[in-house]
């Protein structure tokens, strides 16, 4: 049993005592100082030893259980969970061909994925921050320095993602870019060498079509790696060792799965063993409805193999054109040089205003508001589709994010043809099979952000009638 007297004192000045307890125990587990099966201190004993409220320890333990570090059973002591820690060997097999992508589908209809609701955007607060910065920019901010971003914004972003996502970095490692796509393209330009055509990138499958397209344009040869309910299964990867592995571990696009702890550790070990960089696109991680957000993969990466990408497009508005990447130290100089050449720069007054907006707590308040709105809309959409379309579709849990995956029960369904007919009637759903590089499974991807909860039932009923007509005539 771990003696509570061995735990160091907490830093009460910095705050977040729950997070400190969580990270303290998590890091000991990952370093092997607390082996699998070891009994952990009771929440009461730990709270007394550290001088904190028992609820603080209970919440920290709950996070560790949710992320797979601890296991417990009714009436039994809580113990350290077992998970693999050894590297997985690479597997040799010819990579599958890069299949052509499906043409663009309708935009602007109901249930369009990937589009946030900007009707609640805090216009007054943002206008005040933007106006103040536009009138008072320093001479230093108007020059060519800080290509990577305004230091105040880098600090504000790091403060936010350290507290909410568990990211560990220095402000200098954060690079401000106009979009997630720009971040992916920037990292691809650094990691994929022009004199090595066909550099291999492993992609979770199904996956984000825009990321696939950007990496193809960078000259990558894409190899699909299957995803299931635990996220990407790196052991199923085949072919030459990758230079880059693209994943969305916290909320997999489009399935919504959260990568399990064993899969996370296996992925990190594989990347270290094969000299690959993991590109962690933290897609939709800010919106969680069934539980608190799972910590980022980057936070448990002790080998600096993870490049982390985030964006304000979904949390604030796409029109701001602000995203960011947390770059491993060894890639920082090359990334900043590439950024200067590519000109992927966000206007300085936007950066400075956003820094003020975050420091004033406006961003956190907006996130809380939108999380409540989106949770209500997701719940209403899940209930409506299960009621009206449950015979044809297996509807996802909808535990987070701005889109909902639903799978056709008949695996032979042509979801592309079905989506085209549905979208001709005012919708903008996406066929999930179009997001696969390898063997595809048919389904429909539904965006919930702009679907009012009160309108979800009627919309689902209309789609159910369309499905009945389409599937009966097939």
C-alpha positions in Angstrom: 0.0 0.0 0.0 1.2 3.5 -0.8 1.9 5.4 2.4 0.2 8.8 2.4 3.2 10.3 4.3 5.3 9.8 1.1 3.2 12.3 -0.9 4.7 15.8 -1.2 2.9 18.9 0.0 0.7 20.7 -2.5 1.3 24.2 -3.9 -1.5 26.1 -2.4 -0.5 29.4 -3.9 -1.0 28.1 -7.5 -4.4 26.7 -6.7 -6.2 23.8 -8.5 -5.7 21.4 -5.7 -7.8 18.7 -7.3 -5.6 18.9 -10.5 -2.5 18.7 -8.4 -3.6 15.5 -6.7 -4.7 14.1 -10.0 -1.3 14.9 -11.7 0.7 13.7 -8.7 -0.8 10.3 -8.8 -1.1 10.0 -12.5 2.6 10.8 -13.0 3.7 8.2 -10.4 1.6 5.6 -12.1 3.1 6.4 -15.5 6.6 6.3 -14.1 6.0 2.9 -12.7 6.3 4.0 -9.1 2.8 2.7 -8.4 2.6 -0.7 -10.2 -0.6 -2.4 -11.4 -2.7 -3.8 -8.7 -1.3 -1.7 -5.9 -3.8 -0.4 -3.5 -4.1 3.4 -3.3 -4.7 5.4 -0.1 -8.3 5.9 0.8 -9.8 9.3 -0.1 -10.1 10.1 3.6 -6.5 9.2 4.5 -5.2 11.0 1.4 -7.2 14.1 2.3 -5.9 14.2 5.9 -2.3 13.7 4.8 -2.5 16.5 2.1 -4.6 18.8 4.2 -7.4 19.2 1.7 -11.1 18.5 1.6 -12.0 14.9 1.0 -14.2 16.0 -2.0 -11.0 17.3 -3.6 -9.4 13.9 -3.4 -12.7 12.1 -4.5 -12.9 14.3 -7.6 -9.2 13.6 -8.4 -9.7 9.9 -8.0 -12.8 10.0 -10.2 -10.8 11.6 -13.0 -8.1 8.9 -12.7 -10.8 6.2 -12.8 -12.5 7.8 -15.8 -9.2 7.9 -17.7 -8.2 4.3 -16.8 -5.4 4.9 -14.3 -7.4 3.4 -11.4 -10.0 0.7 -11.1 -12.5 0.0 -8.3 -15.3 -2.4 -7.6 -18.2 -2.1 -5.1 -17.0 -3.1 -1.7 -13.3 -3.4 -2.7 -10.3 -1.1 -2.4 -9.3 1.2 -5.3 -6.2 -0.1 -7.1 -3.9 0.9 -9.9 -5.2 -0.4 -13.2 -3.1 -2.7 -15.5 -2.2 -1.5 -19.0 0.6 -2.3 -21.4 3.8 -0.3 -21.3 6.0 -2.0 -23.8 6.6 -0.7 -27.4 4.7 -2.4 -30.2 6.8 -3.6 -33.1 6.2 -2.2 -36.5 4.4 -4.5 -39.0 5.4 -4.8 -42.6 2.8 -5.0 -45.3 2.2 -3.0 -48.5 0.1 0.1 -47.7 -3.3 0.3 -49.3 -3.9 2.8 -52.1 -5.1 6.3 -51.4 -8.7 6.1 -52.5 -10.3 9.1 -54.2 -12.5 11.4 -52.1 -16.2 11.9 -52.5 -17.3 15.2 -54.0 -18.5 18.0 -51.7 -22.0 17.8 -50.2 -24.5 20.5 -49.6 -23.7 23.2 -47.0 -26.0 25.4 -44.9 -28.8 22.9 -44.2 -30.1 21.4 -41.0 -27.7 19.0 -39.2 -24.6 20.2 -41.0 -21.6 18.9 -39.1 -18.6 21.0 -38.0 -20.5 24.3 -37.8 -21.0 26.0 -34.4 -23.9 28.2 -33.4 -22.6 31.8 -33.4 -25.9 33.4 -32.5 -24.8 33.6 -28.8 -21.4 35.0 -29.6 -20.5 37.7 -26.9 -20.4 40.6 -29.4 -20.3 43.4 -26.9 -17.4 42.0 -24.8 -15.5 41.1 -27.9 -16.0 44.5 -29.6 -14.8 46.2 -26.4 -11.6 44.1 -26.3 -11.0 44.5 -30.0 -11.6 48.2 -30.0 -9.3 48.8 -27.0 -6.5 46.9 -28.6 -6.9 48.5 -31.9 -6.4 51.9 -30.3 -3.5 51.0 -28.0 -1.2 48.5 -29.8 2.4 48.9 -28.7 5.1 49.7 -31.3 6.7 46.3 -30.4 3.5 44.5 -31.5 3.5 46.2 -34.9 6.9 44.9 -36.0 8.1 41.6 -37.5 9.0 40.0 -34.1 7.0 37.2 -32.6 6.1 35.4 -35.8 4.8 32.6 -33.5 2.3 34.8 -31.9 1.7 37.6 -29.4 3.3 36.5 -26.1 0.2 37.5 -24.0 -2.0 35.3 -26.1 0.4 32.4 -25.9 0.4 32.7 -22.1 -3.4 32.9 -22.0 -3.8 29.9 -24.2 -1.3 27.9 -22.2 -3.0 28.9 -18.9 -6.3 27.6 -20.3 -5.2 24.3 -21.9 -3.0 23.5 -18.9 -6.0 23.8 -16.6 -8.6 22.2 -18.8 -6.7 19.8 -21.0 -3.6 18.9 -18.9 -1.2 20.2 -21.5 2.4 20.7 -20.3 4.5 23.2 -22.3 6.2 26.6 -22.3 4.5 29.7 -23.9 7.3 29.7 -26.5 6.1 26.3 -27.7 2.7 27.7 -28.8 2.4 28.9 -32.4 -0.6 30.9 -33.4 -2.1 30.1 -36.8 -5.3 31.0 -38.7 -6.9 27.5 -38.6 -6.5 23.9 -37.8 -5.8 23.2 -41.4 -3.0 25.8 -41.4 -1.5 24.1 -38.4 -1.6 20.6 -40.0 -0.1 22.0 -43.2 2.6 23.8 -41.3 3.6 20.7 -39.4 3.4 18.6 -42.5 5.8 21.0 -44.2 8.3 20.5 -41.4 7.9 16.7 -41.0 7.4 15.5 -44.6 10.5 16.0 -46.7 10.2 17.2 -50.3 13.1 14.9 -51.4 11.3 11.9 -49.9 8.1 11.7 -52.0 5.5 9.3 -50.5 6.4 9.9 -46.8 4.0 7.7 -44.9 1.4 9.2 -42.6 -0.8 6.9 -40.5 -4.4 8.2 -40.2 -7.1 7.0 -37.9 -9.9 5.5 -39.9 -12.5 6.8 -40.3 -11.1 10.3 -40.0 -11.2 14.0 -40.7 -11.5 14.5 -44.5 -9.8 17.9 -44.5 -6.8 16.5 -42.6 -6.6 13.7 -45.2 -6.7 16.3 -48.1 -4.1 18.6 -46.5 -1.6 15.7 -45.9 -2.1 14.4 -49.4 -1.3 17.9 -50.8 1.9 17.8 -48.7 2.9 14.6 -50.6 2.1 12.1 -47.9 1.1 8.5 -48.6 -1.9 7.9 -46.3 -2.3 4.5 -44.5 -5.5 3.9 -42.6 -5.4 2.5 -39.1 -8.8 1.2 -37.8 -10.6 3.0 -34.9 -13.1 1.3 -32.6 -14.8 2.3 -29.3 -11.4 2.7 -27.7 -10.0 4.9 -30.5 -7.1 4.2 -32.9 -5.6 0.7 -32.5 -2.0 1.3 -33.4 -1.3 -2.5 -33.4 -3.5 -2.8 -36.5 -1.2 -0.4 -38.5 0.6 -2.0 -41.3 3.3 -1.0 -43.8 6.4 1.3 -43.6 7.0 3.1 -40.3 5.2 6.5 -40.4 6.8 9.9 -40.0 3.5 11.3 -38.7 0.4 9.8 -37.0 -2.8 11.8 -37.1 -5.3 11.3 -34.3 -8.3 12.9 -32.5 -8.0 11.1 -29.2 -10.3 13.1 -26.9 -13.3 13.0 -29.2 -12.6 11.0 -32.3 -13.9 12.4 -35.5 -16.5 11.2 -36.6 -17.3 8.4 -34.2 -17.1 10.3 -31.0 -15.0 7.6 -29.3 -12.5 8.6 -26.5 -9.1 6.8 -26.8 -8.6 4.5 -23.9 -5.5 4.8 -21.7 -4.0 1.5 -22.9 -4.3 2.7 -26.5 -2.8 6.1 -25.6 0.2 4.6 -24.0 0.6 2.1 -26.8 0.5 4.9 -29.3 3.1 7.0 -27.5 5.4 4.0 -27.1 5.1 3.2 -30.8 5.8 6.8 -31.8 8.9 6.8 -29.7 10.1 3.5 -30.9 9.6 4.4 -34.6 10.7 8.1 -34.5 7.2 9.3 -35.5 5.4 12.5 -34.4 1.8 12.1 -33.2 -0.4 15.0 -34.4 -3.1 15.4 -31.7 -6.0 17.3 -33.1 -8.0 18.1 -30.0 -11.3 18.2 -31.9 -14.4 19.2 -30.0 -12.7 18.4 -26.7 -14.2 21.5 -24.9 -17.7 20.2 -25.2 -18.4 17.2 -22.9 -21.9 16.4 -21.7 -21.7 13.0 -19.9 -18.5 13.6 -18.0 -15.6 16.1 -17.6 -13.2 16.3 -20.5 -10.5 13.7 -20.7 -7.0 15.1 -20.4 -5.0 15.6 -23.6 -2.6 13.0 -24.9 0.2 15.6 -24.9 0.0 15.9 -21.1 1.3 12.3 -20.6 3.9 12.5 -23.4 7.3 12.4 -21.7 9.2 11.9 -24.9 8.0 15.0 -26.8 6.5 13.0 -29.6 3.1 14.8 -29.6 2.3 18.0 -31.4 -1.0 19.3 -30.1 -3.5 21.4 -32.1 -6.5 23.4 -30.9 -8.8 26.0 -32.4 -11.2 28.8 -31.4 -13.4 28.1 -34.5 -15.8 25.8 -32.6 -15.6 27.5 -29.2 -16.0 31.1 -30.3 -16.5 31.6 -34.1 -14.8 30.4 -37.3 -14.6 33.9 -38.6 -12.0 34.9 -36.0 -9.5 32.7 -37.8 -7.5 31.8 -34.7 -6.0 28.4 -33.9 -2.8 27.2 -32.3 -0.3 24.4 -32.1 1.9 23.2 -29.2 5.2 22.2 -30.8 7.7 19.7 -29.4 10.9 21.7 -28.5 13.1 19.9 -31.0 10.7 21.0 -33.9 10.2 24.6 -32.7 12.9 26.3 -34.7 12.0 24.6 -37.9 8.3 25.3 -37.4 8.8 29.0 -36.8 11.0 29.2 -39.9 8.4 27.4 -42.0 5.7 29.8 -40.6 7.6 32.8 -41.6 7.9 31.4 -45.2 4.3 30.4 -45.4 2.9 33.6 -43.9 0.3 31.8 -41.8 -0.1 34.7 -39.4 -3.1 36.0 -37.5 -3.5 39.8 -37.3 -1.8 41.2 -34.2 -4.9 43.2 -33.0 -7.0 40.0 -33.1 -4.4 38.1 -31.1 -4.1 40.9 -28.5 -7.8 41.3 -28.2 -8.3 37.5 -27.7 -5.6 37.5 -25.0 -7.6 40.2 -23.1 -10.9 38.4 -23.7 -9.4 35.2 -22.1 -7.7 37.0 -19.2 -11.0 38.7 -18.3 -12.7 35.3 -18.0 -15.0 36.0 -21.0 -13.9 32.9 -22.8 -14.5 30.5 -19.9 -17.9 32.1 -19.3 -18.9 31.6 -23.0 -17.7 28.0 -22.9 -19.9 27.3 -19.9 -22.9 28.8 -21.6 -22.4 27.0 -24.9 -21.7 23.7 -23.2 -25.2 23.9 -21.6 -26.9 24.9 -24.9 -25.1 22.1 -26.9 -25.8 19.5 -24.2 -29.5 20.2 -24.5 -29.5 20.1 -28.3 -27.4 16.9 -28.3 -29.8 15.1 -25.9 -32.8 16.2 -27.9 -31.3 15.0 -31.2 -30.3 11.6 -29.8 -33.7 11.1 -28.3 -35.5 12.1 -31.5 -33.4 9.9 -33.8 -33.7 6.9 -31.6 -37.5 7.4 -31.5 -38.0 8.0 -35.2 -35.0 6.3 -37.0 -34.0 3.6 -34.5 -35.1 0.8 -36.8 -32.7 1.9 -39.6 -30.0 3.6 -37.6 -27.9 2.8 -34.6 -27.6 6.2 -32.9 -24.5 7.1 -31.0 -24.4 8.1 -27.3 -23.9 11.8 -27.9 -21.6 12.3 -24.9 -19.8 15.2 -26.3 -18.9 17.3 -29.4 -20.9 19.1 -32.0 -21.8 16.1 -34.2 -23.5 12.8 -33.7 -22.6 9.6 -35.5 -25.4 7.2 -36.5 -24.7 3.9 -38.3 -27.0 2.1 -40.7 -28.0 -1.3 -39.3 -27.9 -2.7 -42.8 -24.2 -2.7 -43.7 -25.0 -2.7 -47.5 -26.8 0.7 -47.4 -25.4 3.3 -49.8 -25.1 6.1 -47.4 -23.8 8.5 -50.1 -27.0 8.1 -52.2 -29.1 8.3 -49.1 -27.4 11.5 -47.9 -27.9 13.2 -51.3 -31.7 12.5 -51.2 -32.0 13.7 -47.6 -30.0 16.8 -48.3 -32.2 17.7 -51.3 -34.9 18.3 -48.7 -33.3 21.0 -46.6 -30.7 19.0 -44.7 -26.9 18.8 -44.8 -26.0 15.5 -43.3 -22.7 13.7 -44.2 -22.2 10.1 -45.3 -19.7 8.5 -42.9 -18.4 6.1 -45.5 -16.8 9.1 -47.3 -14.6 9.6 -44.3 -12.9 6.2 -44.6 -9.6 5.4 -46.3 -10.0 1.7 -45.9 -13.0 -0.6 -45.6 -16.0 1.6 -44.9 -19.1 1.4 -42.7 -22.2 3.3 -43.8 -23.7 5.9 -41.6 -24.9 9.5 -41.3 -23.0 12.3 -39.4 -25.3 14.9 -37.9 -24.3 18.3 -36.7 -26.2 19.4 -33.6 -24.9 22.9 -32.9 -27.6 24.8 -34.7 -30.5 22.4 -34.1 -32.8 23.9 -31.6 -33.9 21.3 -29.1 -37.6 22.1 -29.7 -37.1 21.4 -33.5 -35.2 18.2 -33.3 -38.2 15.9 -33.1 -39.8 17.2 -36.2 -36.5 17.2 -38.1 -35.8 13.6 -37.2 -39.4 12.6 -38.1 -38.9 14.1 -41.6 -35.6 12.2 -42.1 -37.3 9.0 -40.9 -40.0 9.4 -43.7 -37.3 10.1 -46.2 -35.3 7.0 -45.1 -38.4 4.8 -45.4 -39.0 5.9 -49.0 -35.3 5.6 -50.0 -34.6 2.3 -48.3 -37.8 0.7 -49.6 -37.0 1.7 -53.1 -33.4 0.5 -53.0 
